[in-house]
């Protein structure tokens, strides 16, 4: 069965919600390829799976203060 853009968006949204609840970037990182590149508004660049995990881990840091 072919995956639609809507299916991918829903899967990403669910993975982001899981990240926020479980504080585990693995599910969300799985949506990215090994050569993925992310860039924060601070212009810090993240490349590859390990950096993707770091990016989402840093994304979670402010939530730790809310718990």
PDB file with one MODEL, atoms N, CA, C and O in Angstrom:
MODEL        1
ATOM      1  N   UNK A   1       0.846  -1.181   0.000  1.00  0.00           N
ATOM      2  CA  UNK A   1       0.000   0.000   0.000  1.00  0.00           C
ATOM      3  C   UNK A   1       0.891   1.245   0.000  1.00  0.00           C
ATOM      4  O   UNK A   1       1.870   1.313   0.744  1.00  0.00           O
ATOM      5  N   UNK A   2       0.558   2.201  -0.814  1.00  0.00           N
ATOM      6  CA  UNK A   2       1.326   3.431  -0.950  1.00  0.00           C
ATOM      7  C   UNK A   2       1.003   4.374   0.217  1.00  0.00           C
ATOM      8  O   UNK A   2      -0.154   4.534   0.606  1.00  0.00           O
ATOM      9  N   UNK A   3       2.051   4.990   0.758  1.00  0.00           N
ATOM     10  CA  UNK A   3       1.885   5.944   1.852  1.00  0.00           C
ATOM     11  C   UNK A   3       1.642   7.332   1.267  1.00  0.00           C
ATOM     12  O   UNK A   3       2.361   7.765   0.367  1.00  0.00           O
ATOM     13  N   UNK A   4       0.641   8.017   1.772  1.00  0.00           N
ATOM     14  CA  UNK A   4       0.327   9.360   1.288  1.00  0.00           C
ATOM     15  C   UNK A   4       1.030  10.403   2.157  1.00  0.00           C
ATOM     16  O   UNK A   4       1.529  10.099   3.241  1.00  0.00           O
ATOM     17  N   UNK A   5       1.056  11.610   1.667  1.00  0.00           N
ATOM     18  CA  UNK A   5       1.599  12.717   2.448  1.00  0.00           C
ATOM     19  C   UNK A   5       0.852  12.894   3.751  1.00  0.00           C
ATOM     20  O   UNK A   5       1.446  13.213   4.781  1.00  0.00           O
ATOM     21  N   UNK A   6      -0.445  12.688   3.702  1.00  0.00           N
ATOM     22  CA  UNK A   6      -1.265  12.800   4.909  1.00  0.00           C
ATOM     23  C   UNK A   6      -0.888  11.724   5.925  1.00  0.00           C
ATOM     24  O   UNK A   6      -0.823  11.992   7.125  1.00  0.00           O
ATOM     25  N   UNK A   7      -0.641  10.503   5.439  1.00  0.00           N
ATOM     26  CA  UNK A   7      -0.223   9.417   6.327  1.00  0.00           C
ATOM     27  C   UNK A   7       1.110   9.742   6.989  1.00  0.00           C
ATOM     28  O   UNK A   7       1.290   9.525   8.188  1.00  0.00           O
ATOM     29  N   UNK A   8       2.045  10.267   6.193  1.00  0.00           N
ATOM     30  CA  UNK A   8       3.357  10.616   6.742  1.00  0.00           C
ATOM     31  C   UNK A   8       3.240  11.747   7.757  1.00  0.00           C
ATOM     32  O   UNK A   8       3.908  11.728   8.791  1.00  0.00           O
ATOM     33  N   UNK A   9       2.402  12.721   7.467  1.00  0.00           N
ATOM     34  CA  UNK A   9       2.212  13.846   8.396  1.00  0.00           C
ATOM     35  C   UNK A   9       1.600  13.354   9.709  1.00  0.00           C
ATOM     36  O   UNK A   9       2.010  13.779  10.788  1.00  0.00           O
ATOM     37  N   UNK A  10       0.630  12.468   9.612  1.00  0.00           N
ATOM     38  CA  UNK A  10      -0.007  11.921  10.811  1.00  0.00           C
ATOM     39  C   UNK A  10       1.006  11.121  11.626  1.00  0.00           C
ATOM     40  O   UNK A  10       1.058  11.241  12.850  1.00  0.00           O
ATOM     41  N   UNK A  11       1.803  10.311  10.949  1.00  0.00           N
ATOM     42  CA  UNK A  11       2.820   9.513  11.631  1.00  0.00           C
ATOM     43  C   UNK A  11       3.840  10.409  12.321  1.00  0.00           C
ATOM     44  O   UNK A  11       4.240  10.137  13.453  1.00  0.00           O
ATOM     45  N   UNK A  12       4.266  11.480  11.645  1.00  0.00           N
ATOM     46  CA  UNK A  12       5.220  12.417  12.236  1.00  0.00           C
ATOM     47  C   UNK A  12       4.611  13.105  13.450  1.00  0.00           C
ATOM     48  O   UNK A  12       5.269  13.246  14.481  1.00  0.00           O
ATOM     49  N   UNK A  13       3.359  13.534  13.332  1.00  0.00           N
ATOM     50  CA  UNK A  13       2.673  14.201  14.441  1.00  0.00           C
ATOM     51  C   UNK A  13       2.578  13.265  15.650  1.00  0.00           C
ATOM     52  O   UNK A  13       2.815  13.683  16.783  1.00  0.00           O
ATOM     53  N   UNK A  14       2.234  12.014  15.407  1.00  0.00           N
ATOM     54  CA  UNK A  14       2.136  11.042  16.500  1.00  0.00           C
ATOM     55  C   UNK A  14       3.499  10.800  17.140  1.00  0.00           C
ATOM     56  O   UNK A  14       3.596  10.655  18.358  1.00  0.00           O
ATOM     57  N   UNK A  15       4.550  10.756  16.325  1.00  0.00           N
ATOM     58  CA  UNK A  15       5.894  10.562  16.850  1.00  0.00           C
ATOM     59  C   UNK A  15       6.335  11.775  17.669  1.00  0.00           C
ATOM     60  O   UNK A  15       7.000  11.616  18.693  1.00  0.00           O
ATOM     61  N   UNK A  16       5.977  12.974  17.236  1.00  0.00           N
ATOM     62  CA  UNK A  16       6.306  14.191  17.987  1.00  0.00           C
ATOM     63  C   UNK A  16       5.575  14.197  19.324  1.00  0.00           C
ATOM     64  O   UNK A  16       6.160  14.557  20.345  1.00  0.00           O
ATOM     65  N   UNK A  17       4.314  13.807  19.330  1.00  0.00           N
ATOM     66  CA  UNK A  17       3.559  13.728  20.581  1.00  0.00           C
ATOM     67  C   UNK A  17       4.172  12.693  21.520  1.00  0.00           C
ATOM     68  O   UNK A  17       4.263  12.922  22.726  1.00  0.00           O
ATOM     69  N   UNK A  18       4.592  11.554  20.968  1.00  0.00           N
ATOM     70  CA  UNK A  18       5.239  10.525  21.781  1.00  0.00           C
ATOM     71  C   UNK A  18       6.549  11.046  22.358  1.00  0.00           C
ATOM     72  O   UNK A  18       6.868  10.772  23.514  1.00  0.00           O
ATOM     73  N   UNK A  19       7.311  11.796  21.564  1.00  0.00           N
ATOM     74  CA  UNK A  19       8.550  12.405  22.040  1.00  0.00           C
ATOM     75  C   UNK A  19       8.270  13.303  23.241  1.00  0.00           C
ATOM     76  O   UNK A  19       8.976  13.237  24.247  1.00  0.00           O
ATOM     77  N   UNK A  20       7.259  14.128  23.136  1.00  0.00           N
ATOM     78  CA  UNK A  20       6.939  15.057  24.214  1.00  0.00           C
ATOM     79  C   UNK A  20       6.462  14.323  25.460  1.00  0.00           C
ATOM     80  O   UNK A  20       6.725  14.774  26.574  1.00  0.00           O
ATOM     81  N   UNK A  21       5.775  13.216  25.296  1.00  0.00           N
ATOM     82  CA  UNK A  21       5.266  12.453  26.445  1.00  0.00           C
ATOM     83  C   UNK A  21       6.331  11.563  27.067  1.00  0.00           C
ATOM     84  O   UNK A  21       6.452  11.496  28.290  1.00  0.00           O
ATOM     85  N   UNK A  22       7.112  10.872  26.219  1.00  0.00           N
ATOM     86  CA  UNK A  22       8.056   9.862  26.699  1.00  0.00           C
ATOM     87  C   UNK A  22       9.480  10.360  26.823  1.00  0.00           C
ATOM     88  O   UNK A  22      10.326   9.691  27.416  1.00  0.00           O
ATOM     89  N   UNK A  23       9.749  11.536  26.265  1.00  0.00           N
ATOM     90  CA  UNK A  23      11.103  12.119  26.285  1.00  0.00           C
ATOM     91  C   UNK A  23      12.125  11.226  25.592  1.00  0.00           C
ATOM     92  O   UNK A  23      13.302  11.250  25.951  1.00  0.00           O
ATOM     93  N   UNK A  24      11.699  10.438  24.604  1.00  0.00           N
ATOM     94  CA  UNK A  24      12.582   9.532  23.884  1.00  0.00           C
ATOM     95  C   UNK A  24      12.564   9.888  22.400  1.00  0.00           C
ATOM     96  O   UNK A  24      11.536   9.714  21.745  1.00  0.00           O
ATOM     97  N   UNK A  25      13.675  10.382  21.853  1.00  0.00           N
ATOM     98  CA  UNK A  25      13.697  10.836  20.464  1.00  0.00           C
ATOM     99  C   UNK A  25      13.742   9.719  19.416  1.00  0.00           C
ATOM    100  O   UNK A  25      13.683  10.010  18.222  1.00  0.00           O
ATOM    101  N   UNK A  26      13.843   8.460  19.824  1.00  0.00           N
ATOM    102  CA  UNK A  26      14.010   7.364  18.868  1.00  0.00           C
ATOM    103  C   UNK A  26      12.898   7.281  17.833  1.00  0.00           C
ATOM    104  O   UNK A  26      13.177   7.171  16.639  1.00  0.00           O
ATOM    105  N   UNK A  27      11.649   7.332  18.266  1.00  0.00           N
ATOM    106  CA  UNK A  27      10.530   7.187  17.331  1.00  0.00           C
ATOM    107  C   UNK A  27      10.532   8.304  16.303  1.00  0.00           C
ATOM    108  O   UNK A  27      10.289   8.065  15.120  1.00  0.00           O
ATOM    109  N   UNK A  28      10.803   9.506  16.742  1.00  0.00           N
ATOM    110  CA  UNK A  28      10.831  10.635  15.820  1.00  0.00           C
ATOM    111  C   UNK A  28      12.065  10.577  14.922  1.00  0.00           C
ATOM    112  O   UNK A  28      11.979  10.874  13.731  1.00  0.00           O
ATOM    113  N   UNK A  29      13.197  10.201  15.477  1.00  0.00           N
ATOM    114  CA  UNK A  29      14.425  10.109  14.684  1.00  0.00           C
ATOM    115  C   UNK A  29      14.277   9.088  13.559  1.00  0.00           C
ATOM    116  O   UNK A  29      14.923   9.214  12.519  1.00  0.00           O
ATOM    117  N   UNK A  30      13.436   8.087  13.758  1.00  0.00           N
ATOM    118  CA  UNK A  30      13.222   7.064  12.738  1.00  0.00           C
ATOM    119  C   UNK A  30      12.588   7.630  11.468  1.00  0.00           C
ATOM    120  O   UNK A  30      12.626   6.984  10.421  1.00  0.00           O
ATOM    121  N   UNK A  31      12.013   8.811  11.545  1.00  0.00           N
ATOM    122  CA  UNK A  31      11.401   9.456  10.382  1.00  0.00           C
ATOM    123  C   UNK A  31      12.436  10.120   9.480  1.00  0.00           C
ATOM    124  O   UNK A  31      12.097  10.612   8.403  1.00  0.00           O
ATOM    125  N   UNK A  32      13.683  10.137   9.909  1.00  0.00           N
ATOM    126  CA  UNK A  32      14.743  10.815   9.176  1.00  0.00           C
ATOM    127  C   UNK A  32      15.729   9.805   8.617  1.00  0.00           C
ATOM    128  O   UNK A  32      15.935   8.739   9.197  1.00  0.00           O
ATOM    129  N   UNK A  33      16.334  10.143   7.494  1.00  0.00           N
ATOM    130  CA  UNK A  33      17.348   9.290   6.888  1.00  0.00           C
ATOM    131  C   UNK A  33      18.682   9.489   7.596  1.00  0.00           C
ATOM    132  O   UNK A  33      18.855  10.434   8.365  1.00  0.00           O
ATOM    133  N   UNK A  34      19.619   8.588   7.327  1.00  0.00           N
ATOM    134  CA  UNK A  34      20.945   8.683   7.938  1.00  0.00           C
ATOM    135  C   UNK A  34      21.683   9.949   7.528  1.00  0.00           C
ATOM    136  O   UNK A  34      22.576  10.401   8.244  1.00  0.00           O
ATOM    137  N   UNK A  35      21.327  10.522   6.399  1.00  0.00           N
ATOM    138  CA  UNK A  35      22.005  11.742   5.950  1.00  0.00           C
ATOM    139  C   UNK A  35      21.125  12.986   6.103  1.00  0.00           C
ATOM    140  O   UNK A  35      21.328  13.987   5.415  1.00  0.00           O
ATOM    141  N   UNK A  36      20.151  12.914   7.008  1.00  0.00           N
ATOM    142  CA  UNK A  36      19.255  14.051   7.254  1.00  0.00           C
ATOM    143  C   UNK A  36      20.040  15.247   7.793  1.00  0.00           C
ATOM    144  O   UNK A  36      21.066  15.087   8.454  1.00  0.00           O
ATOM    145  N   UNK A  37      19.540  16.443   7.500  1.00  0.00           N
ATOM    146  CA  UNK A  37      20.113  17.670   8.029  1.00  0.00           C
ATOM    147  C   UNK A  37      18.982  18.509   8.612  1.00  0.00           C
ATOM    148  O   UNK A  37      17.991  18.788   7.937  1.00  0.00           O
ATOM    149  N   UNK A  38      19.141  18.909   9.874  1.00  0.00           N
ATOM    150  CA  UNK A  38      18.180  19.794  10.529  1.00  0.00           C
ATOM    151  C   UNK A  38      18.916  21.068  10.908  1.00  0.00           C
ATOM    152  O   UNK A  38      20.115  21.039  11.184  1.00  0.00           O
ATOM    153  N   UNK A  39      18.206  22.177  10.923  1.00  0.00           N
ATOM    154  CA  UNK A  39      18.826  23.434  11.319  1.00  0.00           C
ATOM    155  C   UNK A  39      17.892  24.167  12.260  1.00  0.00           C
ATOM    156  O   UNK A  39      16.719  24.377  11.951  1.00  0.00           O
ATOM    157  N   UNK A  40      18.416  24.552  13.402  1.00  0.00           N
ATOM    158  CA  UNK A  40      17.632  25.316  14.377  1.00  0.00           C
ATOM    159  C   UNK A  40      17.584  26.780  13.930  1.00  0.00           C
ATOM    160  O   UNK A  40      18.350  27.206  13.066  1.00  0.00           O
ATOM    161  N   UNK A  41      16.688  27.520  14.522  1.00  0.00           N
ATOM    162  CA  UNK A  41      16.611  28.949  14.223  1.00  0.00           C
ATOM    163  C   UNK A  41      17.901  29.666  14.615  1.00  0.00           C
ATOM    164  O   UNK A  41      18.182  30.764  14.135  1.00  0.00           O
ATOM    165  N   UNK A  42      18.669  29.046  15.478  1.00  0.00           N
ATOM    166  CA  UNK A  42      19.953  29.608  15.876  1.00  0.00           C
ATOM    167  C   UNK A  42      21.019  29.334  14.824  1.00  0.00           C
ATOM    168  O   UNK A  42      22.172  29.730  14.988  1.00  0.00           O
ATOM    169  N   UNK A  43      20.638  28.659  13.746  1.00  0.00           N
ATOM    170  CA  UNK A  43      21.506  28.310  12.628  1.00  0.00           C
ATOM    171  C   UNK A  43      22.524  27.237  12.977  1.00  0.00           C
ATOM    172  O   UNK A  43      23.523  27.066  12.278  1.00  0.00           O
ATOM    173  N   UNK A  44      22.267  26.517  14.056  1.00  0.00           N
ATOM    174  CA  UNK A  44      23.092  25.358  14.369  1.00  0.00           C
ATOM    175  C   UNK A  44      22.613  24.219  13.482  1.00  0.00           C
ATOM    176  O   UNK A  44      21.411  23.964  13.409  1.00  0.00           O
ATOM    177  N   UNK A  45      23.524  23.533  12.810  1.00  0.00           N
ATOM    178  CA  UNK A  45      23.172  22.470  11.877  1.00  0.00           C
ATOM    179  C   UNK A  45      23.394  21.108  12.523  1.00  0.00           C
ATOM    180  O   UNK A  45      24.395  20.883  13.204  1.00  0.00           O
ATOM    181  N   UNK A  46      22.462  20.223  12.302  1.00  0.00           N
ATOM    182  CA  UNK A  46      22.518  18.852  12.793  1.00  0.00           C
ATOM    183  C   UNK A  46      22.508  17.929  11.588  1.00  0.00           C
ATOM    184  O   UNK A  46      21.644  18.055  10.720  1.00  0.00           O
ATOM    185  N   UNK A  47      23.449  17.009  11.522  1.00  0.00           N
ATOM    186  CA  UNK A  47      23.544  16.112  10.369  1.00  0.00           C
ATOM    187  C   UNK A  47      23.618  14.672  10.823  1.00  0.00           C
ATOM    188  O   UNK A  47      24.383  14.333  11.725  1.00  0.00           O
ATOM    189  N   UNK A  48      22.816  13.820  10.191  1.00  0.00           N
ATOM    190  CA  UNK A  48      22.828  12.392  10.481  1.00  0.00           C
ATOM    191  C   UNK A  48      21.924  12.006  11.630  1.00  0.00           C
ATOM    192  O   UNK A  48      21.408  12.863  12.348  1.00  0.00           O
ATOM    193  N   UNK A  49      21.735  10.705  11.798  1.00  0.00           N
ATOM    194  CA  UNK A  49      20.824  10.169  12.805  1.00  0.00           C
ATOM    195  C   UNK A  49      21.183  10.603  14.224  1.00  0.00           C
ATOM    196  O   UNK A  49      20.301  10.995  14.989  1.00  0.00           O
ATOM    197  N   UNK A  50      22.461  10.539  14.584  1.00  0.00           N
ATOM    198  CA  UNK A  50      22.853  10.895  15.950  1.00  0.00           C
ATOM    199  C   UNK A  50      22.549  12.363  16.231  1.00  0.00           C
ATOM    200  O   UNK A  50      22.065  12.700  17.311  1.00  0.00           O
ATOM    201  N   UNK A  51      22.828  13.233  15.274  1.00  0.00           N
ATOM    202  CA  UNK A  51      22.507  14.652  15.449  1.00  0.00           C
ATOM    203  C   UNK A  51      20.999  14.883  15.475  1.00  0.00           C
ATOM    204  O   UNK A  51      20.523  15.772  16.182  1.00  0.00           O
ATOM    205  N   UNK A  52      20.240  14.094  14.711  1.00  0.00           N
ATOM    206  CA  UNK A  52      18.780  14.208  14.755  1.00  0.00           C
ATOM    207  C   UNK A  52      18.299  13.911  16.179  1.00  0.00           C
ATOM    208  O   UNK A  52      17.450  14.623  16.715  1.00  0.00           O
ATOM    209  N   UNK A  53      18.845  12.864  16.779  1.00  0.00           N
ATOM    210  CA  UNK A  53      18.475  12.542  18.170  1.00  0.00           C
ATOM    211  C   UNK A  53      18.841  13.699  19.100  1.00  0.00           C
ATOM    212  O   UNK A  53      18.063  14.064  19.982  1.00  0.00           O
ATOM    213  N   UNK A  54      20.028  14.271  18.898  1.00  0.00           N
ATOM    214  CA  UNK A  54      20.465  15.400  19.728  1.00  0.00           C
ATOM    215  C   UNK A  54      19.521  16.601  19.544  1.00  0.00           C
ATOM    216  O   UNK A  54      19.140  17.252  20.518  1.00  0.00           O
ATOM    217  N   UNK A  55      19.148  16.886  18.288  1.00  0.00           N
ATOM    218  CA  UNK A  55      18.231  17.990  17.984  1.00  0.00           C
ATOM    219  C   UNK A  55      16.940  17.845  18.785  1.00  0.00           C
ATOM    220  O   UNK A  55      16.500  18.778  19.456  1.00  0.00           O
ATOM    221  N   UNK A  56      16.335  16.644  18.701  1.00  0.00           N
ATOM    222  CA  UNK A  56      15.053  16.447  19.382  1.00  0.00           C
ATOM    223  C   UNK A  56      15.235  16.378  20.895  1.00  0.00           C
ATOM    224  O   UNK A  56      14.329  16.759  21.636  1.00  0.00           O
ATOM    225  N   UNK A  57      16.375  15.904  21.366  1.00  0.00           N
ATOM    226  CA  UNK A  57      16.661  15.933  22.800  1.00  0.00           C
ATOM    227  C   UNK A  57      16.746  17.360  23.311  1.00  0.00           C
ATOM    228  O   UNK A  57      16.228  17.676  24.382  1.00  0.00           O
ATOM    229  N   UNK A  58      17.398  18.216  22.548  1.00  0.00           N
ATOM    230  CA  UNK A  58      17.477  19.633  22.912  1.00  0.00           C
ATOM    231  C   UNK A  58      16.102  20.291  22.832  1.00  0.00           C
ATOM    232  O   UNK A  58      15.784  21.176  23.627  1.00  0.00           O
ATOM    233  N   UNK A  59      15.298  19.860  21.882  1.00  0.00           N
ATOM    234  CA  UNK A  59      13.928  20.358  21.771  1.00  0.00           C
ATOM    235  C   UNK A  59      13.164  20.087  23.064  1.00  0.00           C
ATOM    236  O   UNK A  59      12.351  20.906  23.494  1.00  0.00           O
ATOM    237  N   UNK A  60      13.429  18.934  23.685  1.00  0.00           N
ATOM    238  CA  UNK A  60      12.716  18.538  24.898  1.00  0.00           C
ATOM    239  C   UNK A  60      13.162  19.277  26.149  1.00  0.00           C
ATOM    240  O   UNK A  60      12.397  19.348  27.111  1.00  0.00           O
ATOM    241  N   UNK A  61      14.368  19.828  26.174  1.00  0.00           N
ATOM    242  CA  UNK A  61      14.919  20.411  27.390  1.00  0.00           C
ATOM    243  C   UNK A  61      13.985  21.399  28.096  1.00  0.00           C
ATOM    244  O   UNK A  61      13.853  21.314  29.317  1.00  0.00           O
ATOM    245  N   UNK A  62      13.337  22.323  27.400  1.00  0.00           N
ATOM    246  CA  UNK A  62      12.444  23.245  28.101  1.00  0.00           C
ATOM    247  C   UNK A  62      11.263  22.538  28.777  1.00  0.00           C
ATOM    248  O   UNK A  62      10.733  23.036  29.770  1.00  0.00           O
ATOM    249  N   UNK A  63      10.851  21.388  28.247  1.00  0.00           N
ATOM    250  CA  UNK A  63       9.732  20.655  28.834  1.00  0.00           C
ATOM    251  C   UNK A  63      10.115  20.089  30.200  1.00  0.00           C
ATOM    252  O   UNK A  63       9.240  19.876  31.040  1.00  0.00           O
ATOM    253  N   UNK A  64      11.394  19.843  30.438  1.00  0.00           N
ATOM    254  CA  UNK A  64      11.830  19.306  31.734  1.00  0.00           C
ATOM    255  C   UNK A  64      11.494  20.260  32.863  1.00  0.00           C
ATOM    256  O   UNK A  64      11.205  19.822  33.976  1.00  0.00           O
ATOM    257  N   UNK A  65      11.526  21.553  32.597  1.00  0.00           N
ATOM    258  CA  UNK A  65      11.205  22.557  33.606  1.00  0.00           C
ATOM    259  C   UNK A  65       9.710  22.599  33.925  1.00  0.00           C
ATOM    260  O   UNK A  65       9.305  23.087  34.981  1.00  0.00           O
ATOM    261  N   UNK A  66       8.900  22.087  33.006  1.00  0.00           N
ATOM    262  CA  UNK A  66       7.450  22.128  33.194  1.00  0.00           C
ATOM    263  C   UNK A  66       6.922  20.926  33.956  1.00  0.00           C
ATOM    264  O   UNK A  66       5.806  20.957  34.475  1.00  0.00           O
ATOM    265  N   UNK A  67       7.707  19.884  34.023  1.00  0.00           N
ATOM    266  CA  UNK A  67       7.258  18.636  34.667  1.00  0.00           C
ATOM    267  C   UNK A  67       7.274  18.737  36.166  1.00  0.00           C
ATOM    268  O   UNK A  67       6.925  17.777  36.853  1.00  0.00           O
TER     269      UNK A  67
ENDMDL
END
